[in-house]
Amino acid sequence: MRVSLISTFTAMAVSLSALLSPQVLASSGIGKVDLVVVTKSESNMALLRDGKVLKQYRIAMGDLPTGHKIKEGDQRTPQGRYILDYKKADSAFYKSIHISYPNEEDKLRAKALGIKPGGMIMIHGQNPRSPLPPEQAQQYNWTNGCIAITNAEMDELWKAIDPGTPIEIWP
């Protein structure tokens, strides 16, 4: 009886540790991603790991989403490869994740044109002052050049992104 009780207890402990392993914890949601790809023309943001799409979101962008961001205030979302370099929990738009715009190429272009490239481009949640429900607000480009998703989606993204994750923003 004592041996069977010990083996039952050991089997339960092994089962419990398997349930709490990092692999199992990661699979309970989408887990960590290693690349974010935004396709502006499709208003789409895809989360990838090892080249496989794990999740996609409909996004809202700046009022003038076509073309690369050139200067501060142009209402455009940048294009190119950047880094999601830090998270901001106390954002004016729920939570936000900073995109490393402008990169060196953006800065050189702006300097050559004698303009400021702008900055503070983020992926963020909803506008708390919007009268529209989240799904309806996502049908419009309303940001100043940022990428917006719903607050519920932002909670999911927040868990999936570590600072240093690359983001590619395509036309």
Backbone hydrogen bonds, N-H to C=O, Kabsch-Sander energy under -0.5 kcal/mol:
donor,donor_aa,acceptor,acceptor_aa,energy
5,L,1,M,-2.1
6,I,2,R,-2.2
7,S,3,V,-2.8
8,T,4,S,-2.1
9,F,5,L,-2.4
10,T,6,I,-2.7
11,A,7,S,-2.4
12,M,8,T,-2.2
13,A,9,F,-2.1
14,V,10,T,-2.5
15,S,11,A,-2.2
16,L,12,M,-2.5
17,S,13,A,-2.4
18,A,14,V,-2.1
19,L,15,S,-1.9
20,L,16,L,-1.4
21,S,18,A,-1.0
25,L,21,S,-2.7
26,A,22,P,-2.7
27,S,23,Q,-1.7
28,S,24,V,-0.8
28,S,25,L,-0.8
29,G,26,A,-1.0
33,V,160,A,-2.5
34,D,48,L,-2.4
35,L,48,L,-1.4
36,V,166,P,-1.8
37,V,46,A,-2.6
38,V,168,E,-3.1
39,T,44,N,-2.7
40,K,38,V,-0.6
40,K,170,W,-2.6
42,E,39,T,-1.2
43,S,40,K,-1.5
44,N,39,T,-1.9
45,M,57,Y,-2.2
46,A,37,V,-3.3
47,L,55,K,-2.9
48,L,35,L,-3.0
48,L,46,A,-0.5
49,R,52,K,-2.0
52,K,49,R,-1.9
54,L,47,L,-3.4
55,K,47,L,-1.1
57,Y,45,M,-2.5
59,I,43,S,-2.0
60,A,148,A,-1.9
63,D,143,T,-1.0
64,L,75,Q,-2.0
72,E,116,K,-2.6
74,D,71,K,-1.7
80,G,169,I,-2.3
82,Y,80,G,-0.5
82,Y,167,I,-3.1
84,L,165,T,-3.2
85,D,83,I,-1.2
85,D,98,H,-1.1
86,Y,98,H,-0.6
88,K,96,S,-3.2
91,S,88,K,-0.7
91,S,94,Y,-0.7
94,Y,91,S,-0.6
95,K,93,F,-0.8
96,S,88,K,-1.9
97,I,123,I,-2.5
98,H,86,Y,-2.8
99,I,121,I,-3.0
100,S,83,I,-2.1
101,Y,99,I,-1.3
107,K,103,N,-2.3
108,L,104,E,-2.4
109,R,105,E,-2.3
110,A,106,D,-2.3
111,K,107,K,-2.5
112,A,108,L,-2.5
113,L,109,R,-1.8
114,G,110,A,-0.8
114,G,111,K,-0.7
115,I,110,A,-2.6
123,I,97,I,-2.5
124,H,122,M,-0.5
124,H,147,I,-2.7
125,G,93,F,-1.8
125,G,95,K,-1.5
130,S,127,N,-1.7
136,Q,133,P,-0.6
137,A,133,P,-2.5
138,Q,134,P,-1.7
139,Q,136,Q,-1.7
140,Y,137,A,-1.6
142,W,140,Y,-0.8
143,T,61,M,-2.3
147,I,122,M,-2.9
148,A,60,A,-2.9
149,I,124,H,-2.3
154,M,150,T,-2.5
155,D,151,N,-2.2
156,E,152,A,-1.4
157,L,153,E,-2.8
158,W,154,M,-2.9
159,K,155,D,-1.2
160,A,156,E,-1.3
161,I,157,L,-1.6
164,G,84,L,-3.0
165,T,84,L,-0.7
165,T,162,D,-1.7
167,I,82,Y,-2.5
168,E,36,V,-2.8
169,I,80,G,-3.0
170,W,38,V,-3.5
170,W,168,E,-0.6
